[in-house]
């Protein structure tokens, strides 16, 4: 099930790229507070996120029949992506995003 995601980043991917909001990393583990530098590194080592924007060419290399009836991934889908894929960018909303190639997605999560 997907939810509606509004792209407030001001970033619009081109060619075969998608924009992902990585899963947030918690502030602490138990009673131990995680330093900001560790949170930043860990946040972008995570492989789960939500698609925020998809370029018009992304996922066009496969016919729709090959997607097993679900169609290609779309905005709002939770996805797994390659651990160190793409580039980290900061949106105009102040949040960090990843721009990755469409082929760097490993799975769409329910």
C-alpha positions as CSV (number, residue, x, y, z in Angstrom):
1,X,0.0,0.0,0.0
2,X,1.4,3.4,-0.9
3,X,0.7,6.8,0.6
4,X,0.8,10.1,-1.0
5,X,4.1,11.9,-0.7
6,X,4.5,15.6,-1.5
7,X,7.9,16.5,-3.0
8,X,8.9,19.5,-0.9
9,X,12.6,19.0,-1.6
10,X,12.8,21.1,-4.7
11,X,14.8,18.2,-6.3
12,X,13.4,16.6,-9.5
13,X,15.5,13.7,-10.8
14,X,16.4,13.4,-14.5
15,X,17.2,10.5,-16.8
16,X,16.9,7.1,-15.0
17,X,17.1,8.5,-11.4
18,X,14.8,8.4,-8.4
19,X,14.7,10.5,-5.3
20,X,14.5,8.6,-2.0
21,X,13.9,9.9,1.6
22,X,16.0,7.4,3.7
23,X,14.5,5.9,6.8
24,X,15.2,8.1,9.8
25,X,17.7,7.0,12.4
26,X,16.6,7.2,16.0
27,X,17.9,9.7,18.5
28,X,19.0,7.1,21.1
29,X,19.4,3.4,21.7
30,X,18.1,2.6,25.2
31,X,19.5,5.4,27.4
32,X,22.5,6.0,25.1
33,X,22.2,9.2,23.0
34,X,23.6,8.8,19.5
35,X,26.0,11.6,18.4
36,X,24.9,13.5,15.3
37,X,27.9,12.4,13.2
38,X,27.0,8.8,13.9
39,X,23.4,9.4,13.0
40,X,24.3,11.0,9.7
41,X,26.6,8.2,8.7
42,X,24.1,5.5,9.8
43,X,21.1,7.2,8.2
44,X,22.7,6.9,4.8
45,X,24.1,3.5,5.4
46,X,20.5,2.3,5.8
47,X,19.0,0.6,2.8
48,X,15.3,1.4,3.4
49,X,13.5,4.5,2.3
50,X,10.4,6.0,0.6
51,X,10.3,7.2,-3.0
52,X,9.7,11.0,-3.2
53,X,10.1,11.6,-6.9
54,X,10.7,9.5,-10.1
55,X,12.1,10.8,-13.3
56,X,10.0,10.3,-16.5
57,X,12.5,7.8,-17.9
58,X,12.9,5.7,-14.7
59,X,11.8,2.1,-15.0
60,X,11.0,2.4,-18.8
61,X,13.5,-0.2,-19.8
62,X,11.1,-3.1,-18.9
63,X,7.7,-3.7,-20.3
64,X,4.8,-3.4,-17.8
65,X,4.1,-7.1,-18.0
66,X,7.4,-7.9,-16.5
67,X,6.5,-6.2,-13.2
68,X,4.1,-9.0,-12.2
69,X,1.0,-6.9,-12.4
70,X,2.1,-4.4,-9.7
71,X,3.7,-2.0,-12.2
72,X,7.0,-0.2,-11.7
73,X,7.8,1.4,-8.3
74,X,6.1,4.8,-7.8
75,X,6.1,7.8,-5.4
76,X,5.2,6.7,-1.9
77,X,6.5,3.1,-2.2
78,X,8.8,1.9,0.6
79,X,11.9,0.4,-1.1
80,X,15.2,-1.2,-0.4
81,X,18.1,0.3,-2.3
82,X,21.8,-0.4,-2.7
83,X,23.7,0.5,0.5
84,X,26.1,3.1,-1.0
85,X,24.3,3.9,-4.2
86,X,23.7,7.4,-5.6
87,X,24.4,10.8,-4.1
88,X,23.4,12.4,-0.9
89,X,21.7,15.8,-1.4
90,X,20.0,18.4,0.8
91,X,16.6,19.6,-0.3
92,X,15.3,23.1,0.1
93,X,13.2,21.8,3.0
94,X,16.5,21.1,4.9
95,X,16.1,17.3,4.8
96,X,18.7,14.9,3.3
97,X,17.8,12.7,0.3
98,X,19.4,10.1,-1.9
99,X,19.3,10.3,-5.7
100,X,19.9,6.8,-7.0
101,X,19.7,5.0,-10.4
102,X,16.4,3.1,-10.8
103,X,18.5,-0.1,-11.2
104,X,19.9,0.4,-7.6
105,X,16.5,-0.6,-6.1
106,X,16.5,-4.1,-4.7
107,X,12.9,-4.4,-3.7
108,X,9.6,-2.7,-3.1
109,X,8.3,-3.4,0.5
110,X,4.6,-3.9,1.5
